[in-house]
């Protein structure tokens, strides 16, 4: 879901700020610890790939994802004065909270997952951990913070998201709009 917020924020920012100003603003993004996010993403892909193939990775994957979230929250905290970062921090924090209370896994509503591929839904029913997701059931803690919101057509990507995902994407959108429009205002004042 993070990708969606970034893409939508960039598209709207390019429209509002102008293509050139938007690209200049994007090229000037500097956040503290910014290189950590791509590294965390690569590590998660590594874990997604190997957790089904190597029993050891399957056993530690819940703990691994918690460490990834803690490091990510730390980087967000370092950048808390940036516009929108409090929203991102809160959204990630909500996702972290529900995951930590459910063994390092994000609970997914079976009802909401009906919009997804039936194979995915069957894997949840069978108790298979799908990447970092498990089926939401009666034993789930804070189930309202899990992936319970189905998104499908006309939205271009069918998915199930959480309240934390929504809050996080609002923050990403605010951040991108602020930095891209500041560049537009800066160039407008120089031209005047």
C-alpha contacts under 8 A as a table, 3 or more apart, distances in Angstrom:
res1	aa1	res2	aa2	distance
1	X	4	X	5.27
1	X	5	X	6.82
1	X	161	X	7.14
1	X	165	X	6.52
1	X	169	X	7.77
2	X	5	X	5.34
2	X	6	X	6.40
2	X	165	X	7.34
2	X	168	X	7.69
2	X	169	X	6.43
3	X	6	X	5.14
3	X	7	X	6.07
4	X	7	X	5.20
4	X	8	X	5.99
4	X	169	X	7.78
5	X	8	X	5.28
5	X	9	X	5.83
5	X	169	X	4.79
5	X	170	X	7.36
5	X	172	X	6.09
5	X	173	X	6.13
6	X	9	X	5.10
6	X	10	X	6.03
6	X	169	X	7.64
6	X	172	X	6.42
6	X	173	X	6.89
6	X	176	X	7.82
7	X	10	X	5.19
7	X	11	X	6.13
8	X	11	X	5.19
8	X	12	X	6.10
8	X	173	X	7.40
9	X	12	X	5.34
9	X	13	X	5.84
9	X	172	X	7.05
9	X	173	X	4.66
9	X	174	X	7.79
9	X	176	X	5.74
9	X	177	X	6.64
10	X	13	X	4.92
10	X	14	X	5.95
10	X	22	X	7.92
10	X	176	X	6.56
10	X	177	X	7.82
11	X	14	X	5.20
11	X	15	X	6.32
12	X	15	X	5.10
12	X	16	X	6.09
12	X	177	X	7.66
13	X	16	X	5.07
13	X	17	X	5.68
13	X	18	X	7.63
13	X	22	X	6.40
13	X	176	X	6.68
13	X	177	X	5.33
13	X	180	X	5.86
13	X	181	X	7.17
14	X	17	X	5.30
14	X	18	X	5.07
14	X	19	X	4.99
14	X	21	X	7.64
14	X	22	X	5.01
14	X	23	X	7.57
14	X	180	X	7.48
15	X	18	X	5.42
15	X	19	X	6.86
16	X	181	X	7.18
17	X	21	X	5.85
17	X	22	X	5.62
17	X	180	X	5.96
17	X	181	X	5.27
17	X	183	X	7.51
17	X	184	X	5.30
18	X	21	X	5.47
18	X	22	X	5.85
18	X	184	X	7.41
19	X	22	X	5.16
19	X	23	X	6.16
20	X	23	X	5.26
20	X	24	X	6.18
21	X	24	X	5.12
21	X	25	X	6.08
21	X	180	X	6.84
21	X	183	X	5.80
21	X	184	X	5.54
21	X	187	X	7.73
22	X	25	X	5.09
22	X	26	X	6.16
22	X	180	X	5.10
22	X	181	X	7.65
22	X	183	X	7.19
22	X	184	X	7.58
23	X	26	X	5.05
23	X	27	X	6.14
24	X	27	X	5.15
24	X	28	X	6.38
24	X	183	X	7.42
25	X	28	X	5.17
25	X	29	X	6.61
25	X	179	X	6.16
25	X	180	X	5.19
25	X	183	X	5.72
26	X	29	X	5.45
26	X	179	X	7.73
26	X	180	X	7.05
29	X	179	X	7.89
30	X	34	X	7.08
31	X	34	X	5.10
31	X	79	X	6.50
32	X	75	X	6.94
32	X	78	X	6.35
32	X	79	X	6.16
33	X	36	X	5.64
33	X	37	X	7.85
33	X	75	X	5.91
33	X	78	X	7.83
34	X	37	X	5.98
34	X	38	X	7.94
34	X	75	X	7.59
35	X	38	X	5.96
35	X	39	X	6.68
36	X	39	X	5.11
36	X	40	X	6.09
36	X	72	X	7.81
36	X	75	X	7.75
37	X	40	X	5.09
37	X	41	X	6.23
37	X	72	X	6.97
38	X	41	X	5.00
38	X	42	X	6.24
39	X	42	X	5.10
39	X	43	X	6.18
40	X	43	X	5.05
40	X	44	X	6.17
40	X	68	X	6.34
40	X	72	X	7.79
41	X	44	X	5.11
41	X	45	X	6.32
42	X	45	X	5.10
42	X	46	X	6.21
43	X	46	X	4.97
43	X	47	X	6.25
44	X	47	X	5.01
44	X	48	X	6.04
44	X	65	X	7.54
44	X	68	X	7.96
45	X	48	X	4.98
45	X	49	X	6.14
46	X	49	X	5.29
46	X	50	X	6.25
47	X	50	X	5.22
47	X	51	X	5.56
47	X	57	X	6.92
47	X	61	X	6.86
48	X	51	X	5.71
48	X	52	X	7.50
48	X	131	X	5.32
48	X	132	X	7.83
49	X	52	X	6.75
49	X	53	X	7.43
50	X	53	X	5.01
50	X	54	X	5.72
50	X	57	X	6.42
50	X	58	X	7.69
51	X	54	X	5.60
51	X	55	X	6.72
51	X	56	X	7.57
51	X	57	X	4.64
51	X	58	X	4.23
51	X	59	X	7.90
51	X	61	X	6.79
51	X	131	X	7.92
52	X	55	X	7.11
52	X	57	X	7.78
52	X	58	X	6.27
53	X	58	X	7.98
54	X	57	X	5.54
54	X	58	X	6.48
55	X	58	X	4.98
55	X	59	X	6.24
56	X	59	X	5.15
56	X	60	X	6.39
57	X	60	X	5.24
57	X	61	X	5.63
58	X	61	X	5.32
59	X	62	X	7.40
60	X	63	X	5.43
60	X	64	X	6.06
61	X	64	X	4.78
61	X	65	X	6.12
61	X	104	X	7.75
61	X	132	X	7.76
62	X	65	X	5.31
62	X	66	X	6.46
62	X	103	X	6.23
62	X	104	X	4.03
62	X	105	X	6.05
62	X	132	X	7.20
63	X	66	X	5.07
63	X	67	X	6.39
63	X	103	X	7.95
63	X	104	X	6.00
64	X	67	X	5.20
64	X	68	X	6.33
65	X	68	X	4.94
65	X	69	X	6.21
65	X	104	X	6.42
65	X	132	X	7.65
66	X	69	X	5.08
66	X	70	X	6.17
66	X	96	X	7.18
66	X	99	X	7.77
66	X	100	X	6.80
66	X	104	X	6.01
67	X	70	X	5.03
67	X	71	X	6.18
68	X	71	X	5.30
68	X	72	X	6.09
69	X	72	X	4.94
69	X	73	X	5.96
69	X	92	X	7.60
69	X	96	X	6.37
70	X	73	X	5.09
70	X	74	X	6.19
71	X	74	X	5.05
71	X	75	X	6.41
72	X	75	X	5.19
72	X	76	X	6.23
73	X	76	X	4.98
73	X	77	X	6.04
73	X	89	X	6.37
73	X	92	X	7.10
73	X	93	X	7.18
74	X	77	X	5.00
74	X	78	X	6.31
75	X	78	X	5.06
75	X	79	X	6.55
76	X	79	X	5.15
76	X	80	X	6.05
76	X	85	X	6.57
76	X	86	X	7.97
76	X	88	X	7.45
76	X	89	X	5.85
77	X	80	X	4.95
77	X	89	X	7.05
79	X	82	X	5.63
79	X	85	X	6.66
80	X	83	X	7.80
80	X	85	X	5.25
80	X	86	X	5.74
80	X	89	X	7.83
81	X	85	X	7.02
81	X	86	X	7.86
82	X	85	X	5.63
82	X	175	X	7.25
83	X	86	X	7.62
83	X	171	X	7.76
83	X	174	X	6.60
83	X	175	X	5.12
83	X	178	X	6.88
84	X	87	X	5.44
84	X	88	X	6.52
84	X	170	X	7.50
84	X	171	X	4.12
84	X	172	X	6.25
84	X	173	X	7.53
84	X	174	X	5.08
84	X	175	X	4.81
85	X	88	X	4.86
85	X	89	X	5.95
85	X	171	X	5.81
85	X	172	X	7.33
85	X	175	X	7.04
86	X	89	X	4.96
86	X	90	X	6.09
86	X	171	X	7.07
87	X	90	X	5.11
87	X	91	X	6.05
87	X	167	X	5.83
87	X	168	X	5.61
87	X	170	X	6.77
87	X	171	X	4.55
87	X	172	X	7.94
88	X	91	X	5.14
88	X	92	X	6.08
88	X	167	X	6.57
88	X	168	X	4.01
88	X	169	X	6.88
88	X	170	X	7.47
88	X	171	X	4.85
88	X	172	X	6.50
89	X	92	X	5.28
89	X	93	X	5.85
89	X	168	X	7.04
90	X	93	X	4.83
90	X	94	X	6.09
90	X	164	X	7.27
90	X	167	X	7.09
90	X	168	X	6.98
91	X	94	X	5.19
91	X	95	X	6.42
91	X	163	X	7.36
91	X	164	X	3.91
91	X	165	X	5.92
91	X	166	X	7.14
91	X	167	X	4.81
91	X	168	X	4.30
91	X	169	X	7.97
92	X	95	X	5.10
92	X	96	X	6.02
92	X	164	X	6.06
92	X	165	X	7.30
92	X	168	X	6.31
93	X	96	X	4.92
93	X	97	X	6.01
93	X	164	X	7.45
94	X	97	X	5.09
94	X	98	X	6.42
94	X	145	X	6.84
94	X	163	X	7.78
94	X	164	X	5.18
95	X	98	X	5.45
95	X	99	X	6.16
95	X	106	X	7.52
95	X	145	X	6.91
95	X	146	X	7.34
95	X	162	X	7.58
95	X	164	X	5.39
95	X	165	X	7.45
96	X	99	X	5.09
96	X	100	X	5.94
97	X	100	X	5.28
97	X	101	X	6.26
98	X	101	X	5.29
98	X	102	X	6.29
98	X	106	X	6.77
98	X	107	X	7.84
98	X	141	X	6.89
98	X	142	X	6.08
98	X	143	X	7.47
98	X	145	X	6.06
98	X	146	X	6.49
99	X	102	X	5.04
99	X	103	X	6.39
99	X	104	X	4.70
99	X	105	X	4.84
99	X	106	X	4.99
99	X	107	X	7.43
100	X	103	X	5.62
100	X	104	X	4.86
100	X	105	X	7.23
101	X	104	X	7.20
101	X	141	X	6.13
101	X	142	X	7.92
102	X	105	X	5.74
102	X	106	X	7.14
102	X	107	X	7.41
102	X	140	X	6.48
102	X	141	X	6.35
104	X	132	X	7.54
105	X	132	X	5.13
105	X	133	X	5.26
105	X	134	X	6.13
106	X	132	X	6.08
106	X	133	X	4.65
106	X	134	X	6.08
106	X	146	X	6.06
106	X	147	X	7.04
107	X	133	X	5.74
107	X	134	X	4.93
107	X	135	X	5.37
107	X	136	X	4.66
107	X	140	X	7.19
107	X	143	X	7.05
107	X	146	X	5.02
107	X	147	X	6.14
108	X	112	X	7.57
108	X	113	X	7.01
108	X	133	X	6.43
108	X	134	X	5.97
108	X	135	X	4.99
108	X	136	X	5.05
108	X	146	X	5.90
108	X	147	X	4.64
108	X	148	X	6.13
108	X	160	X	7.67
109	X	112	X	5.17
109	X	113	X	6.02
109	X	135	X	6.27
109	X	136	X	5.13
109	X	137	X	7.90
109	X	146	X	7.42
109	X	147	X	6.19
109	X	148	X	5.07
110	X	113	X	4.90
110	X	114	X	6.52
110	X	121	X	6.82
110	X	124	X	7.56
110	X	125	X	7.86
110	X	135	X	6.43
110	X	136	X	6.83
111	X	114	X	5.61
111	X	148	X	7.98
112	X	115	X	6.50
112	X	147	X	7.87
112	X	148	X	5.61
112	X	149	X	6.05
112	X	150	X	4.91
112	X	160	X	6.43
113	X	116	X	5.32
113	X	121	X	6.19
113	X	148	X	7.98
113	X	150	X	6.75
113	X	159	X	7.74
113	X	160	X	6.31
114	X	117	X	7.53
114	X	118	X	7.17
114	X	121	X	6.73
115	X	150	X	6.57
115	X	151	X	7.43
115	X	152	X	6.58
115	X	158	X	6.71
115	X	159	X	7.15
115	X	160	X	7.88
116	X	120	X	6.80
116	X	121	X	7.01
116	X	158	X	6.47
116	X	159	X	6.44
116	X	160	X	7.84
117	X	120	X	5.42
117	X	121	X	6.66
118	X	121	X	4.97
118	X	122	X	6.07
119	X	122	X	5.07
119	X	123	X	6.19
120	X	123	X	5.10
120	X	124	X	6.38
120	X	130	X	7.64
121	X	124	X	5.14
121	X	125	X	6.30
122	X	125	X	4.94
122	X	126	X	6.08
123	X	126	X	5.02
123	X	127	X	6.39
123	X	128	X	5.25
123	X	129	X	7.59
123	X	130	X	7.14
124	X	127	X	5.21
124	X	128	X	5.62
124	X	129	X	6.97
124	X	130	X	7.11
124	X	134	X	6.09
124	X	135	X	5.17
125	X	128	X	7.51
125	X	135	X	6.77
127	X	134	X	7.01
127	X	135	X	6.99
128	X	134	X	7.11
129	X	132	X	6.41
129	X	133	X	5.68
129	X	134	X	5.31
130	X	133	X	5.04
130	X	134	X	6.54
136	X	139	X	7.86
136	X	140	X	5.85
136	X	143	X	6.92
136	X	146	X	7.72
137	X	140	X	5.45
140	X	143	X	5.68
142	X	145	X	5.75
142	X	146	X	7.32
143	X	146	X	5.22
144	X	148	X	7.00
144	X	163	X	7.97
145	X	148	X	7.60
145	X	162	X	5.98
145	X	163	X	5.93
145	X	164	X	6.92
146	X	161	X	7.72
146	X	162	X	5.38
146	X	163	X	7.54
147	X	160	X	5.64
147	X	161	X	4.59
147	X	162	X	4.23
147	X	163	X	7.69
148	X	160	X	6.34
148	X	161	X	6.17
148	X	162	X	5.85
149	X	160	X	5.32
149	X	161	X	5.13
149	X	162	X	6.07
149	X	163	X	7.91
150	X	158	X	7.70
150	X	159	X	6.04
150	X	160	X	4.38
150	X	161	X	6.49
151	X	155	X	6.87
151	X	157	X	7.55
151	X	158	X	5.48
151	X	159	X	5.26
151	X	160	X	5.87
151	X	161	X	7.50
152	X	155	X	5.46
152	X	156	X	7.27
152	X	157	X	6.51
152	X	158	X	4.40
152	X	159	X	6.63
153	X	156	X	6.36
153	X	157	X	7.58
153	X	158	X	6.96
155	X	158	X	7.00
161	X	165	X	6.12
161	X	166	X	7.58
162	X	165	X	5.07
162	X	166	X	6.60
163	X	166	X	5.17
163	X	167	X	6.36
164	X	167	X	5.17
164	X	168	X	5.98
165	X	168	X	5.09
165	X	169	X	6.09
166	X	169	X	5.20
166	X	170	X	6.25
167	X	170	X	5.16
167	X	171	X	6.46
168	X	171	X	5.17
168	X	172	X	6.36
169	X	172	X	4.89
169	X	173	X	6.04
170	X	173	X	5.10
170	X	174	X	6.17
171	X	174	X	5.08
171	X	175	X	6.10
172	X	175	X	5.14
172	X	176	X	6.18
173	X	176	X	5.28
173	X	177	X	6.10
174	X	177	X	5.22
174	X	178	X	6.07
175	X	178	X	5.23
175	X	179	X	6.30
176	X	179	X	5.40
176	X	180	X	6.01
177	X	180	X	5.27
177	X	181	X	5.87
178	X	181	X	5.36
178	X	182	X	5.98
179	X	182	X	5.21
179	X	183	X	6.52
180	X	183	X	5.35
180	X	184	X	6.62
181	X	184	X	4.89
181	X	185	X	6.16
182	X	185	X	5.07
182	X	186	X	6.03
183	X	186	X	4.99
183	X	187	X	6.21
184	X	187	X	5.32
184	X	188	X	6.05
185	X	188	X	4.97
185	X	189	X	6.17
186	X	189	X	5.37
186	X	190	X	6.37
187	X	190	X	5.04
187	X	191	X	6.12
188	X	191	X	5.14
188	X	192	X	6.23
189	X	192	X	5.15
